[in-house]
Amino acid sequence: MRLSSKLPDVGTTIFTVMSRLADETGAINLSQGFPGFDPPEALTDRIHWHLTNGGNQYAPMDGTPALRQVIADKNLFFQGRSLDVDTEITVCAGATEGLFSAISAVVHPGDEVIVLDPAYDSYEPAVRLSGGIARHVPLRIDDNGHDFHPDWQRIGDAINRKTRLLVLNFPHNPTGAVLAEDDLDTLADLIRDTRCLLVADEVYEHIVFDGEAHRSLLSHDELWERSLVISSFGKTVHATGWKIGYCAAPPELTEEFRRVHQFTTFSVSSPMQHGLADYLGSHPGWCRDLPAFYEHKRDLFCKLLEDSRFRLRPARSTFFQILDYGGISDEIDESLAKRWTREIGVASIPLTVFCETPFTGTRLRFCFGKDDATLEAAAERLCRL
């Protein structure tokens, strides 16, 4: 039987490719974005309690009430948005499912969706599977080649009567860029008289450095009315393998989101939800303290590379550091990342795979969310180059 693929040009994601190569070669894996340490013991204790005390059957489709309340409390504290736990919050199977369900819920055949390059690789496939057309707009790079920022002029030029959705990802993976104070007002001006909705990938919302604020679409009254905001507990509690995220959206958009969500996954692991609700409810300072934890990791990694030939600007958010290898090689980033994984034993992620038209030059992404010994060993190898 001959099968006609819906995604004929989509191969295995770069994260799987690089992690597999790291495993095969025994390299230090600074490619895929997973922390190198366990979740808090108090959290796993609560999950174990629910595993052994009857918390193992289906959770409600929209999430356990206790976890939805924790999400509401958290967003009220950080973004000043009072969310209705019944009509505006849905727990989903990680941010990837949340993003897929959100895009699928609002994009119809022929709709255009703007994504900002470098764009996380799950966005466009979801658009195409819904019959939509992805329009890529590159982020603007400053004169030093470091700071990625929305090019509002080009975004405005790309919006037309077919534009149904703009996908935003800030704090930005893979570059660590964050939005400036006036960006949300600028965005509101651009889309005020359009039919454009917004999906915001905000999974690194609690990992922003140097005293900067995360500017969520939740915090802006006008933008909130047309937004589906996706976040994840995986990055927040060092447990990416649990795949628990959530979508916050106004009631009408939440209703459409749930129409899809109920058939992509229906409900999410019950003991995990109960345990997260218990832990975050009794440790409200966890999210407030998280930036300092990862800022230490960033500072250590950057300091260890001071004597290397890489150029860098310390990341402003996420747990990824961009290194410019232009002083070492002019090789294409994807082939170089694979070669260095084999030859020096450090795996990274190339940036050009996230771009329709490569424009990121000689840059690789390294995950510094690892224990200090791992970062020291990786940096020692990188400094030999």
C-alpha positions, 0 to 999 in steps of 0.5 A: 500500500502506498501512503501519501504523507501529510508531512512529506518533508518533515523528518525526525526532530533535531532534538531526537537526532542530537540526543541519539547521537550523544547517546551513541557517542557518549558525548555530554548532551547539552542539546535537548532541553532537559534539566540534569537534576531531579524534581524536589523530593517534597514534590515526588513524595506527594506524587507517590502518596497519590499513587498509593492512595487512590489517585490513579483514575481519570482526571477531569478532562480540563484538569483537577480542580486543585491544580487549576486553582494553583495555576490561577493563583500563580498567574494572579500573583505574577501577571495580575490576571484573575482566571476563572478556574472552570472556563479559562484554564485547561491542563494538557499533556505538556506544552506540545499538546497544548500548542497543537490543540490551540493551533488546531482549534482556530486554524482552518484550511487556507488560513495564514499563521505567522511564526517568528524565526527561529521558530520552535519546530512543532509550530509549522507542522500543526499549522499544515495539518490544519490546512493552514499556511505558515508565514515565516518572519525572522526576528531582528538581530542587533548590530552585535549579532546577539539580541533577537527581537520581533521586527514589528514592521515586518510582522505588520507587513505580513498581516493580511485578511487571511492572517488568522494567527500569530505564534509568539514564543517569549521567553524565546527558545532557542535564543533566550530573547525576552519582550521589552516593556512596550512590545505588547502595546505595539502588538496590540496596535498592529492587530487591533483591527484584524481577525488575528488571534494569538498563541503564546508559548510561554513555557520558560515564563519563570526563567528570566534573568538579571531582574527582568520581568516576563511580559505575558499576554496574560498581563495585557487586557486587550491582547488577552481577549484574543490569546491562548497562552501555553505553559508547562510545569516540566521546565518549572519543576525540573520534570520535562518527562512528566509532560504536564502543561496548561492553556489559559484562554478566555472562555470562548477560546477555551471552549474551542481549545477543549473541543480538540484537547478532549480528543488528542489526550482527553485527560492528563496523569492524575497522580502528577496533577494532584502532586503538583497541586499539593507541592506548589500550593504549599511552596508558593516561593518555588517559582519566585526562586527559580530565576536565581537558580538558573542564573547561577548556572548561566553565570557559571557556564559563561565564566567557564568559557571566558578563555574559549574562542566563542563569542557570547552574550549571557542569555537573558532567559531560558536555560540555553546559551547561544555561542557564536563559533565564527572565530573557530569555523565557518562550517554550516551549523548543523554539520558542525554540531554533529561533527563536534558531538562525535569529535569533542564529545559535546552535543548542541543544537544548530539554530538554522533548523528553526528557520525557513531561510537560514539567517542565524550564521555561526551559532549553536545552542547549549543547555546549561540546565545541568549539574556543575560538574557536567558544565565544567567537563563540557566547557573544558572540551569546548575551550580546547577548540 
